[in-house]
Amino acid sequence: MKRFALAIICSALATSASAFAAPKDCEELKNEIEVKIQANAVPSYTLEIVSKQEADKHDIAMVVGTCDNGTKAIIYQKNDR
């Protein structure tokens, strides 16, 4: 009985894990990142959605997220006044 219960729990976790691993829309992810940046009171910044090839040309620290199954990246740059 314990093995059966364990199998059901593992199956449920695997199903829910695949839902969490679903790729995000780029605009949705950009908005989530923007909320976090604004919560840190960053006065001036730029977030840009670029292709993976374009992101590879930038400093890795500037890439704050990937989307569209890893084909695009979100680049962050803090603007100095």
C-alpha positions as CSV (number, residue, x, y, z in Angstrom):
1,M,0.0,0.0,0.0
2,K,2.9,2.4,0.8
3,R,4.4,1.7,-2.6
4,F,1.1,2.5,-4.3
5,A,0.7,5.8,-2.4
6,L,4.3,6.7,-3.2
7,A,3.7,5.9,-6.9
8,I,0.7,8.2,-6.9
9,I,2.5,11.0,-5.2
10,C,5.5,10.7,-7.6
11,S,3.1,10.7,-10.6
12,A,1.4,13.8,-9.3
13,L,4.7,15.6,-8.7
14,A,5.9,14.7,-12.2
15,T,2.7,16.1,-13.7
16,S,2.8,19.3,-11.8
17,A,6.5,19.8,-12.4
18,S,6.0,19.7,-16.2
19,A,3.4,22.5,-15.8
20,F,6.0,24.6,-14.0
21,A,8.6,23.9,-16.6
22,A,6.4,25.2,-19.4
23,P,8.2,27.9,-21.4
24,K,7.1,31.4,-20.7
25,D,6.0,34.1,-23.1
26,C,8.7,36.7,-23.5
27,E,6.4,39.7,-22.7
28,E,5.1,37.9,-19.6
29,L,8.6,37.1,-18.4
30,K,9.8,40.6,-19.1
31,N,6.8,42.0,-17.1
32,E,7.7,39.8,-14.1
33,I,11.3,40.9,-14.2
34,E,10.3,44.5,-14.5
35,V,8.2,44.2,-11.3
36,K,11.2,42.8,-9.4
37,I,13.4,45.6,-10.7
38,Q,10.9,48.3,-9.7
39,A,10.5,46.7,-6.3
40,N,14.3,47.3,-5.8
41,A,13.7,51.0,-6.7
42,V,16.1,51.1,-9.6
43,P,15.5,54.6,-11.0
44,S,16.5,54.1,-14.7
45,Y,17.0,50.8,-16.6
46,T,16.4,49.1,-19.9
47,L,14.9,45.7,-20.5
48,E,15.1,44.4,-24.0
49,I,14.1,41.1,-25.7
50,V,16.7,39.9,-28.1
51,S,17.6,36.8,-30.1
52,K,19.8,34.2,-28.4
53,Q,22.6,35.1,-30.9
54,E,22.4,38.8,-29.9
55,A,22.5,37.9,-26.2
56,D,25.6,35.9,-26.7
57,K,27.4,39.1,-27.8
58,H,26.6,40.8,-24.5
59,D,28.1,40.3,-21.0
60,I,26.5,37.2,-19.4
61,A,25.6,39.3,-16.4
62,M,23.3,41.3,-18.5
63,V,21.1,38.4,-19.4
64,V,18.3,38.1,-16.8
65,G,16.0,35.6,-18.5
66,T,15.4,33.4,-21.5
67,C,12.1,32.7,-23.2
68,D,10.5,31.1,-26.3
69,N,12.2,27.8,-25.5
70,G,15.6,29.4,-25.1
71,T,15.6,31.1,-28.5
72,K,15.3,34.6,-27.1
73,A,16.8,36.4,-24.1
74,I,16.0,39.4,-21.9
75,I,18.8,41.8,-21.5
76,Y,19.0,44.2,-18.5
77,Q,21.0,47.4,-18.4
78,K,21.0,49.9,-15.6
79,N,21.1,53.4,-17.0
80,D,23.4,56.0,-15.2
81,R,22.1,59.5,-15.0
